[in-house]
Amino acid sequence: MKCSICGKEAVRYIPYANIALCRDHYVEWFEKRFFKHVDSFRIFEGSKRVAVAVSGGKDSVSLLHLTKMASEKYGFEVLGITIDLGIDRGTAYSKKSVEVALSNYKKLGVDYVIIPLKEKHGFSIDDSKRYVNRPVCSTCGLVKRYLLNEVAEEHGADTLATGHNLDDMAQYVLSAYVHGNLEYVLRNGPVIPARPGYPVKKVKPLFLTPEEEILHYALIKGFDFIYDPCPYSSEFNRVSKEKLGLIIKKIEKEYPGFTLGLVQTFEKEVKPKMHYTKETQEITKCKICGRPTTPGRDICSFCAVKMKIYESLHRSDGLKKAHNG
Protein backbone atom coordinates (compact mmCIF):
# COMPACT_ATOMS: atom_id res chain seq x y z
CA MET A 1 0.00 0.00 0.00
CA LYS A 2 1.41 3.38 -1.06
CA CYS A 3 0.93 6.83 0.44
CA SER A 4 -1.84 8.68 -1.41
CA ILE A 5 0.21 11.88 -1.28
CA CYS A 6 3.83 10.97 -2.05
CA GLY A 7 3.81 7.33 -3.13
CA LYS A 8 6.07 6.11 -0.31
CA GLU A 9 5.20 3.06 1.76
CA ALA A 10 2.03 3.80 3.73
CA VAL A 11 1.81 3.04 7.46
CA ARG A 12 -1.92 3.57 7.86
CA TYR A 13 -5.08 3.52 5.79
CA ILE A 14 -7.93 5.79 6.93
CA PRO A 15 -11.13 4.08 5.66
CA TYR A 16 -13.58 6.93 6.28
CA ALA A 17 -11.27 9.38 4.45
CA ASN A 18 -10.24 6.79 1.81
CA ILE A 19 -6.61 7.79 2.16
CA ALA A 20 -3.35 5.91 2.82
CA LEU A 21 -0.50 7.79 4.47
CA CYS A 22 3.23 7.34 5.07
CA ARG A 23 4.77 8.21 8.45
CA ASP A 24 5.48 11.86 7.65
CA HIS A 25 2.19 12.55 5.95
CA TYR A 26 0.23 10.76 8.69
CA VAL A 27 1.74 13.06 11.31
CA GLU A 28 1.11 16.10 9.11
CA TRP A 29 -2.50 15.05 8.48
CA PHE A 30 -3.12 14.25 12.15
CA GLU A 31 -1.78 17.57 13.41
CA LYS A 32 -3.54 19.59 10.70
CA ARG A 33 -6.84 17.98 11.68
CA PHE A 34 -6.17 18.70 15.37
CA PHE A 35 -5.80 22.42 14.67
CA LYS A 36 -8.84 22.37 12.39
CA HIS A 37 -10.96 21.00 15.25
CA VAL A 38 -9.41 23.44 17.73
CA ASP A 39 -10.27 26.38 15.48
CA SER A 40 -13.70 25.09 14.45
CA PHE A 41 -14.89 24.60 18.04
CA ARG A 42 -12.92 27.56 19.45
CA ILE A 43 -11.27 25.24 21.95
CA PHE A 44 -8.56 27.64 23.13
CA GLU A 45 -10.35 30.90 22.36
CA GLY A 46 -9.51 33.42 25.09
CA SER A 47 -7.22 31.00 26.92
CA LYS A 48 -4.15 32.49 28.59
CA ARG A 49 -2.99 29.55 30.73
CA VAL A 50 -4.05 26.00 29.81
CA ALA A 51 -3.71 23.16 32.31
CA VAL A 52 -3.42 19.69 30.75
CA ALA A 53 -4.43 16.63 32.79
CA VAL A 54 -1.67 14.07 32.19
CA SER A 55 -2.13 10.51 33.45
CA GLY A 56 0.77 9.12 31.42
CA GLY A 57 -1.40 7.27 28.89
CA LYS A 58 -1.27 7.76 25.11
CA ASP A 59 -4.22 10.17 24.98
CA SER A 60 -3.06 12.58 27.68
CA VAL A 61 0.60 12.48 26.59
CA SER A 62 -0.34 13.16 22.96
CA LEU A 63 -2.62 15.97 24.12
CA LEU A 64 0.21 17.50 26.14
CA HIS A 65 2.51 17.60 23.11
CA LEU A 66 -0.23 18.95 20.83
CA THR A 67 -1.24 21.59 23.38
CA LYS A 68 2.38 22.71 23.61
CA MET A 69 2.35 23.13 19.82
CA ALA A 70 -0.93 25.05 20.07
CA SER A 71 0.54 27.34 22.74
CA GLU A 72 3.19 28.46 20.28
CA LYS A 73 0.52 29.27 17.70
CA TYR A 74 -2.06 30.91 19.97
CA GLY A 75 0.23 32.40 22.61
CA PHE A 76 -0.94 30.83 25.87
CA GLU A 77 1.00 29.18 28.72
CA VAL A 78 0.88 25.44 29.42
CA LEU A 79 0.71 23.77 32.83
CA GLY A 80 0.82 19.99 33.24
CA ILE A 81 -1.10 18.41 36.12
CA THR A 82 -0.52 14.81 37.22
CA ILE A 83 -2.11 13.11 40.22
CA ASP A 84 -0.20 10.39 42.04
CA LEU A 85 -3.26 8.30 42.91
CA GLY A 86 -1.36 5.76 44.98
CA ILE A 87 -2.40 2.78 42.85
CA ASP A 88 0.02 -0.07 43.37
CA ARG A 89 -1.43 -3.58 43.72
CA GLY A 90 1.97 -5.05 42.96
CA THR A 91 2.35 -3.15 39.68
CA ALA A 92 3.65 0.26 40.87
CA TYR A 93 1.11 1.68 38.40
CA SER A 94 0.95 5.22 39.81
CA LYS A 95 4.71 5.39 40.25
CA LYS A 96 5.20 4.51 36.58
CA SER A 97 2.52 6.99 35.50
CA VAL A 98 4.17 9.84 37.38
CA GLU A 99 7.60 8.96 35.97
CA VAL A 100 6.23 8.98 32.41
CA ALA A 101 4.48 12.31 32.95
CA LEU A 102 7.66 13.84 34.38
CA SER A 103 9.75 12.70 31.41
CA ASN A 104 7.33 14.44 29.02
CA TYR A 105 7.18 17.64 31.07
CA LYS A 106 10.95 17.87 31.15
CA LYS A 107 11.29 17.09 27.45
CA LEU A 108 8.85 19.86 26.54
CA GLY A 109 10.07 22.29 29.18
CA VAL A 110 6.58 23.05 30.51
CA ASP A 111 5.57 23.97 34.05
CA TYR A 112 3.96 21.12 35.95
CA VAL A 113 2.40 20.10 39.25
CA ILE A 114 2.47 16.60 40.74
CA ILE A 115 -0.25 16.01 43.35
CA PRO A 116 0.56 13.21 45.82
CA LEU A 117 -2.93 12.16 46.92
CA LYS A 118 -1.79 10.17 49.96
CA GLU A 119 0.56 12.89 51.18
CA LYS A 120 -1.85 15.77 50.61
CA HIS A 121 -5.15 14.19 51.65
CA GLY A 122 -4.18 11.18 53.75
CA PHE A 123 -5.50 8.41 51.51
CA SER A 124 -4.81 6.64 48.23
CA ILE A 125 -7.10 5.00 45.69
CA ASP A 126 -5.91 1.67 47.10
CA ASP A 127 -7.25 2.85 50.49
CA SER A 128 -10.57 3.83 48.91
CA LYS A 129 -10.94 0.35 47.45
CA ARG A 130 -10.74 -1.07 50.95
CA TYR A 131 -12.77 1.46 52.93
CA VAL A 132 -15.33 3.10 50.62
CA ASN A 133 -18.53 1.30 49.67
CA ARG A 134 -18.67 2.44 46.05
CA PRO A 135 -16.95 1.25 42.83
CA VAL A 136 -13.27 2.14 43.01
CA CYS A 137 -13.34 3.66 39.50
CA SER A 138 -16.19 5.92 40.58
CA THR A 139 -14.16 7.13 43.56
CA CYS A 140 -11.10 7.61 41.35
CA GLY A 141 -13.08 9.71 38.86
CA LEU A 142 -14.46 11.84 41.69
CA VAL A 143 -10.97 12.38 43.13
CA LYS A 144 -9.49 13.33 39.75
CA ARG A 145 -12.26 15.82 38.91
CA TYR A 146 -11.98 17.48 42.31
CA LEU A 147 -8.18 17.77 42.34
CA LEU A 148 -7.80 18.80 38.70
CA ASN A 149 -10.29 21.64 39.16
CA GLU A 150 -8.76 22.69 42.48
CA VAL A 151 -5.15 22.68 41.26
CA ALA A 152 -5.97 24.36 37.93
CA GLU A 153 -7.60 27.22 39.85
CA GLU A 154 -4.80 27.45 42.42
CA HIS A 155 -2.16 27.74 39.69
CA GLY A 156 -3.94 30.40 37.68
CA ALA A 157 -5.18 28.30 34.76
CA ASP A 158 -8.28 29.55 32.96
CA THR A 159 -8.66 26.35 30.89
CA LEU A 160 -8.40 22.64 31.75
CA ALA A 161 -7.81 20.21 28.87
CA THR A 162 -8.49 16.47 29.14
CA GLY A 163 -7.71 13.63 26.72
CA HIS A 164 -11.22 12.34 25.97
CA ASN A 165 -11.20 10.86 22.46
CA LEU A 166 -13.82 10.12 19.79
CA ASP A 167 -14.47 6.60 21.12
CA ASP A 168 -15.19 8.00 24.60
CA MET A 169 -17.56 10.62 23.24
CA ALA A 170 -19.40 8.16 20.96
CA GLN A 171 -20.05 5.89 23.93
CA TYR A 172 -21.36 8.85 25.95
CA VAL A 173 -23.73 9.87 23.15
CA LEU A 174 -25.03 6.35 22.47
CA SER A 175 -25.34 5.64 26.20
CA ALA A 176 -27.38 8.82 26.62
CA TYR A 177 -29.89 7.59 24.03
CA VAL A 178 -29.99 4.07 25.49
CA HIS A 179 -30.49 5.24 29.08
CA GLY A 180 -32.58 8.31 28.27
CA ASN A 181 -30.09 10.73 29.83
CA LEU A 182 -29.37 13.30 27.14
CA GLU A 183 -28.77 15.98 29.76
CA TYR A 184 -25.33 14.53 30.53
CA VAL A 185 -23.98 14.86 26.99
CA LEU A 186 -25.77 18.15 26.45
CA ARG A 187 -23.74 19.71 29.26
CA ASN A 188 -20.50 17.80 28.55
CA GLY A 189 -19.38 18.75 25.07
CA PRO A 190 -15.95 19.71 23.72
CA VAL A 191 -16.10 23.06 25.51
CA ILE A 192 -17.69 23.66 28.91
CA PRO A 193 -17.53 27.39 29.61
CA ALA A 194 -16.54 28.78 32.99
CA ARG A 195 -19.50 29.57 35.23
CA PRO A 196 -20.16 30.80 38.78
CA GLY A 197 -18.34 28.53 41.21
CA TYR A 198 -16.38 26.91 38.37
CA PRO A 199 -14.03 29.58 36.96
CA VAL A 200 -11.99 27.21 34.78
CA LYS A 201 -13.21 26.37 31.27
CA LYS A 202 -13.09 22.62 30.44
CA VAL A 203 -12.07 21.48 26.95
CA LYS A 204 -11.64 18.16 25.11
CA PRO A 205 -9.42 18.91 22.09
CA LEU A 206 -9.27 15.25 20.95
CA PHE A 207 -13.01 14.61 21.10
CA LEU A 208 -13.24 13.97 17.34
CA THR A 209 -10.04 11.90 17.13
CA PRO A 210 -10.31 8.07 17.13
CA GLU A 211 -8.40 6.25 19.86
CA GLU A 212 -6.48 4.04 17.42
CA GLU A 213 -5.28 7.07 15.47
CA ILE A 214 -4.00 8.70 18.67
CA LEU A 215 -2.09 5.51 19.50
CA HIS A 216 -0.56 5.42 16.02
CA TYR A 217 0.42 9.09 16.28
CA ALA A 218 2.05 8.58 19.70
CA LEU A 219 4.01 5.57 18.42
CA ILE A 220 5.24 7.31 15.28
CA LYS A 221 6.29 10.38 17.29
CA GLY A 222 8.07 8.17 19.81
CA PHE A 223 6.30 9.63 22.84
CA ASP A 224 7.02 8.11 26.23
CA PHE A 225 3.70 6.81 27.57
CA ILE A 226 2.52 4.03 29.84
CA TYR A 227 1.16 0.93 28.08
CA ASP A 228 -0.10 -0.89 31.18
CA PRO A 229 -3.84 -0.75 31.92
CA CYS A 230 -4.92 0.36 35.36
CA PRO A 231 -4.96 -2.73 37.64
CA TYR A 232 -8.51 -1.85 38.66
CA SER A 233 -9.88 -1.70 35.12
CA SER A 234 -10.77 -5.41 35.12
CA GLU A 235 -12.82 -5.02 38.33
CA PHE A 236 -14.99 -2.14 37.23
CA ASN A 237 -18.41 -3.25 36.04
CA ARG A 238 -18.40 -1.58 32.64
CA VAL A 239 -20.51 -4.18 30.87
CA SER A 240 -22.93 -1.74 29.28
CA LYS A 241 -20.16 0.65 28.23
CA GLU A 242 -18.06 -2.16 26.80
CA LYS A 243 -21.07 -3.55 24.93
CA LEU A 244 -21.78 -0.14 23.45
CA GLY A 245 -18.12 0.17 22.49
CA LEU A 246 -18.23 -3.18 20.68
CA ILE A 247 -21.44 -2.20 18.89
CA ILE A 248 -19.88 1.07 17.76
CA LYS A 249 -16.74 -0.70 16.51
CA LYS A 250 -18.84 -3.26 14.63
CA ILE A 251 -20.86 -0.55 12.88
CA GLU A 252 -17.68 1.46 12.18
CA LYS A 253 -16.11 -1.55 10.48
CA GLU A 254 -19.17 -1.97 8.27
CA TYR A 255 -19.74 1.76 7.72
CA PRO A 256 -16.45 3.70 8.03
CA GLY A 257 -17.03 7.17 9.45
CA PHE A 258 -20.07 6.18 11.53
CA THR A 259 -18.41 7.04 14.87
CA LEU A 260 -17.22 10.44 13.69
CA GLY A 261 -20.61 11.17 12.17
CA LEU A 262 -22.42 10.17 15.37
CA VAL A 263 -20.53 12.62 17.56
CA GLN A 264 -20.16 15.37 14.97
CA THR A 265 -23.85 15.33 14.08
CA PHE A 266 -24.84 15.37 17.73
CA GLU A 267 -22.61 18.38 18.43
CA LYS A 268 -23.43 20.39 15.31
CA GLU A 269 -27.02 19.40 14.53
CA VAL A 270 -28.80 17.79 17.48
CA LYS A 271 -27.48 19.75 20.46
CA PRO A 272 -28.21 23.26 19.08
CA LYS A 273 -31.83 22.30 18.41
CA MET A 274 -32.47 20.97 21.91
CA HIS A 275 -31.95 24.38 23.54
CA TYR A 276 -30.62 22.94 26.78
CA THR A 277 -30.35 25.53 29.54
CA LYS A 278 -29.16 24.65 33.00
CA GLU A 279 -31.23 26.15 35.75
CA THR A 280 -29.40 28.87 37.62
CA GLN A 281 -28.99 27.77 41.20
CA GLU A 282 -27.35 29.41 44.14
CA ILE A 283 -23.86 28.00 44.63
CA THR A 284 -23.65 25.82 47.73
CA LYS A 285 -20.20 25.57 49.28
CA CYS A 286 -18.83 22.60 51.18
CA LYS A 287 -18.48 23.49 54.86
CA ILE A 288 -15.18 21.60 55.02
CA CYS A 289 -13.20 22.64 51.92
CA GLY A 290 -15.23 25.59 50.65
CA ARG A 291 -15.53 24.27 47.11
CA PRO A 292 -18.89 23.94 45.30
CA THR A 293 -21.14 21.07 46.25
CA THR A 294 -24.54 19.75 45.18
CA PRO A 295 -27.37 22.05 46.34
CA GLY A 296 -28.81 20.68 49.56
CA ARG A 297 -25.55 19.05 50.63
CA ASP A 298 -23.34 20.59 53.31
CA ILE A 299 -20.35 18.42 52.43
CA CYS A 300 -19.04 17.73 48.92
CA SER A 301 -18.57 14.16 47.71
CA PHE A 302 -14.78 14.41 47.88
CA CYS A 303 -14.77 15.45 51.53
CA ALA A 304 -17.38 12.79 52.34
CA VAL A 305 -15.11 10.10 50.85
CA LYS A 306 -12.09 11.56 52.62
CA MET A 307 -13.91 11.53 55.98
CA LYS A 308 -15.10 7.96 55.48
CA ILE A 309 -11.58 6.71 54.75
CA TYR A 310 -10.08 8.74 57.60
CA GLU A 311 -12.58 7.30 60.08
CA SER A 312 -12.04 3.76 58.79
CA LEU A 313 -8.25 4.05 58.90
CA HIS A 314 -8.27 5.34 62.47
CA ARG A 315 -10.79 2.73 63.57
CA SER A 316 -8.59 0.06 62.01
CA ASP A 317 -5.51 1.45 63.79
CA GLY A 318 -7.41 1.46 67.08
CA LEU A 319 -8.46 -2.16 66.66
CA LYS A 320 -4.89 -3.18 65.87
CA LYS A 321 -3.59 -1.43 68.98
CA ALA A 322 -6.29 -3.05 71.13
CA HIS A 323 -5.52 -6.47 69.66
CA ASN A 324 -1.80 -6.06 70.28
CA GLY A 325 -2.42 -5.01 73.85
C-alpha positions in Angstrom: 0.0 0.0 0.0 1.4 3.4 -1.1 0.9 6.8 0.4 -1.8 8.7 -1.4 0.2 11.9 -1.3 3.8 11.0 -2.1 3.8 7.3 -3.1 6.1 6.1 -0.3 5.2 3.1 1.8 2.0 3.8 3.7 1.8 3.0 7.5 -1.9 3.6 7.9 -5.1 3.5 5.8 -7.9 5.8 6.9 -11.1 4.1 5.7 -13.6 6.9 6.3 -11.3 9.4 4.5 -10.2 6.8 1.8 -6.6 7.8 2.2 -3.3 5.9 2.8 -0.5 7.8 4.5 3.2 7.3 5.1 4.8 8.2 8.5 5.5 11.9 7.7 2.2 12.6 6.0 0.2 10.8 8.7 1.7 13.1 11.3 1.1 16.1 9.1 -2.5 15.0 8.5 -3.1 14.2 12.2 -1.8 17.6 13.4 -3.5 19.6 10.7 -6.8 18.0 11.7 -6.2 18.7 15.4 -5.8 22.4 14.7 -8.8 22.4 12.4 -11.0 21.0 15.3 -9.4 23.4 17.7 -10.3 26.4 15.5 -13.7 25.1 14.5 -14.9 24.6 18.0 -12.9 27.6 19.5 -11.3 25.2 22.0 -8.6 27.6 23.1 -10.3 30.9 22.4 -9.5 33.4 25.1 -7.2 31.0 26.9 -4.1 32.5 28.6 -3.0 29.5 30.7 -4.1 26.0 29.8 -3.7 23.2 32.3 -3.4 19.7 30.7 -4.4 16.6 32.8 -1.7 14.1 32.2 -2.1 10.5 33.4 0.8 9.1 31.4 -1.4 7.3 28.9 -1.3 7.8 25.1 -4.2 10.2 25.0 -3.1 12.6 27.7 0.6 12.5 26.6 -0.3 13.2 23.0 -2.6 16.0 24.1 0.2 17.5 26.1 2.5 17.6 23.1 -0.2 19.0 20.8 -1.2 21.6 23.4 2.4 22.7 23.6 2.3 23.1 19.8 -0.9 25.1 20.1 0.5 27.3 22.7 3.2 28.5 20.3 0.5 29.3 17.7 -2.1 30.9 20.0 0.2 32.4 22.6 -0.9 30.8 25.9 1.0 29.2 28.7 0.9 25.4 29.4 0.7 23.8 32.8 0.8 20.0 33.2 -1.1 18.4 36.1 -0.5 14.8 37.2 -2.1 13.1 40.2 -0.2 10.4 42.0 -3.3 8.3 42.9 -1.4 5.8 45.0 -2.4 2.8 42.9 0.0 -0.1 43.4 -1.4 -3.6 43.7 2.0 -5.1 43.0 2.3 -3.1 39.7 3.6 0.3 40.9 1.1 1.7 38.4 0.9 5.2 39.8 4.7 5.4 40.3 5.2 4.5 36.6 2.5 7.0 35.5 4.2 9.8 37.4 7.6 9.0 36.0 6.2 9.0 32.4 4.5 12.3 32.9 7.7 13.8 34.4 9.7 12.7 31.4 7.3 14.4 29.0 7.2 17.6 31.1 11.0 17.9 31.1 11.3 17.1 27.4 8.8 19.9 26.5 10.1 22.3 29.2 6.6 23.1 30.5 5.6 24.0 34.0 4.0 21.1 35.9 2.4 20.1 39.2 2.5 16.6 40.7 -0.3 16.0 43.3 0.6 13.2 45.8 -2.9 12.2 46.9 -1.8 10.2 50.0 0.6 12.9 51.2 -1.9 15.8 50.6 -5.1 14.2 51.6 -4.2 11.2 53.7 -5.5 8.4 51.5 -4.8 6.6 48.2 -7.1 5.0 45.7 -5.9 1.7 47.1 -7.3 2.8 50.5 -10.6 3.8 48.9 -10.9 0.3 47.4 -10.7 -1.1 51.0 -12.8 1.5 52.9 -15.3 3.1 50.6 -18.5 1.3 49.7 -18.7 2.4 46.0 -16.9 1.3 42.8 -13.3 2.1 43.0 -13.3 3.7 39.5 -16.2 5.9 40.6 -14.2 7.1 43.6 -11.1 7.6 41.3 -13.1 9.7 38.9 -14.5 11.8 41.7 -11.0 12.4 43.1 -9.5 13.3 39.7 -12.3 15.8 38.9 -12.0 17.5 42.3 -8.2 17.8 42.3 -7.8 18.8 38.7 -10.3 21.6 39.2 -8.8 22.7 42.5 -5.2 22.7 41.3 -6.0 24.4 37.9 -7.6 27.2 39.9 -4.8 27.4 42.4 -2.2 27.7 39.7 -3.9 30.4 37.7 -5.2 28.3 34.8 -8.3 29.5 33.0 -8.7 26.3 30.9 -8.4 22.6 31.7 -7.8 20.2 28.9 -8.5 16.5 29.1 -7.7 13.6 26.7 -11.2 12.3 26.0 -11.2 10.9 22.5 -13.8 10.1 19.8 -14.5 6.6 21.1 -15.2 8.0 24.6 -17.6 10.6 23.2 -19.4 8.2 21.0 -20.1 5.9 23.9 -21.4 8.8 26.0 -23.7 9.9 23.1 -25.0 6.3 22.5 -25.3 5.6 26.2 -27.4 8.8 26.6 -29.9 7.6 24.0 -30.0 4.1 25.5 -30.5 5.2 29.1 -32.6 8.3 28.3 -30.1 10.7 29.8 -29.4 13.3 27.1 -28.8 16.0 29.8 -25.3 14.5 30.5 -24.0 14.9 27.0 -25.8 18.1 26.5 -23.7 19.7 29.3 -20.5 17.8 28.6 -19.4 18.7 25.1 -16.0 19.7 23.7 -16.1 23.1 25.5 -17.7 23.7 28.9 -17.5 27.4 29.6 -16.5 28.8 33.0 -19.5 29.6 35.2 -20.2 30.8 38.8 -18.3 28.5 41.2 -16.4 26.9 38.4 -14.0 29.6 37.0 -12.0 27.2 34.8 -13.2 26.4 31.3 -13.1 22.6 30.4 -12.1 21.5 27.0 -11.6 18.2 25.1 -9.4 18.9 22.1 -9.3 15.2 21.0 -13.0 14.6 21.1 -13.2 14.0 17.3 -10.0 11.9 17.1 -10.3 8.1 17.1 -8.4 6.3 19.9 -6.5 4.0 17.4 -5.3 7.1 15.5 -4.0 8.7 18.7 -2.1 5.5 19.5 -0.6 5.4 16.0 0.4 9.1 16.3 2.1 8.6 19.7 4.0 5.6 18.4 5.2 7.3 15.3 6.3 10.4 17.3 8.1 8.2 19.8 6.3 9.6 22.8 7.0 8.1 26.2 3.7 6.8 27.6 2.5 4.0 29.8 1.2 0.9 28.1 -0.1 -0.9 31.2 -3.8 -0.8 31.9 -4.9 0.4 35.4 -5.0 -2.7 37.6 -8.5 -1.8 38.7 -9.9 -1.7 35.1 -10.8 -5.4 35.1 -12.8 -5.0 38.3 -15.0 -2.1 37.2 -18.4 -3.3 36.0 -18.4 -1.6 32.6 -20.5 -4.2 30.9 -22.9 -1.7 29.3 -20.2 0.7 28.2 -18.1 -2.2 26.8 -21.1 -3.5 24.9 -21.8 -0.1 23.4 -18.1 0.2 22.5 -18.2 -3.2 20.7 -21.4 -2.2 18.9 -19.9 1.1 17.8 -16.7 -0.7 16.5 -18.8 -3.3 14.6 -20.9 -0.6 12.9 -17.7 1.5 12.2 -16.1 -1.5 10.5 -19.2 -2.0 8.3 -19.7 1.8 7.7 -16.4 3.7 8.0 -17.0 7.2 9.5 -20.1 6.2 11.5 -18.4 7.0 14.9 -17.2 10.4 13.7 -20.6 11.2 12.2 -22.4 10.2 15.4 -20.5 12.6 17.6 -20.2 15.4 15.0 -23.8 15.3 14.1 -24.8 15.4 17.7 -22.6 18.4 18.4 -23.4 20.4 15.3 -27.0 19.4 14.5 -28.8 17.8 17.5 -27.5 19.7 20.5 -28.2 23.3 19.1 -31.8 22.3 18.4 -32.5 21.0 21.9 -32.0 24.4 23.5 -30.6 22.9 26.8 -30.3 25.5 29.5 -29.2 24.6 33.0 -31.2 26.2 35.7 -29.4 28.9 37.6 -29.0 27.8 41.2 -27.3 29.4 44.1 -23.9 28.0 44.6 -23.6 25.8 47.7 -20.2 25.6 49.3 -18.8 22.6 51.2 -18.5 23.5 54.9 -15.2 21.6 55.0 -13.2 22.6 51.9 -15.2 25.6 50.7 -15.5 24.3 47.1 -18.9 23.9 45.3 -21.1 21.1 46.3 -24.5 19.8 45.2 -27.4 22.0 46.3 -28.8 20.7 49.6 -25.5 19.0 50.6 -23.3 20.6 53.3 -20.4 18.4 52.4 -19.0 17.7 48.9 -18.6 14.2 47.7 -14.8 14.4 47.9 -14.8 15.5 51.5 -17.4 12.8 52.3 -15.1 10.1 50.9 -12.1 11.6 52.6 -13.9 11.5 56.0 -15.1 8.0 55.5 -11.6 6.7 54.7 -10.1 8.7 57.6 -12.6 7.3 60.1 -12.0 3.8 58.8 -8.3 4.1 58.9 -8.3 5.3 62.5 -10.8 2.7 63.6 -8.6 0.1 62.0 -5.5 1.5 63.8 -7.4 1.5 67.1 -8.5 -2.2 66.7 -4.9 -3.2 65.9 -3.6 -1.4 69.0 -6.3 -3.1 71.1 -5.5 -6.5 69.7 -1.8 -6.1 70.3 -2.4 -5.0 73.8 
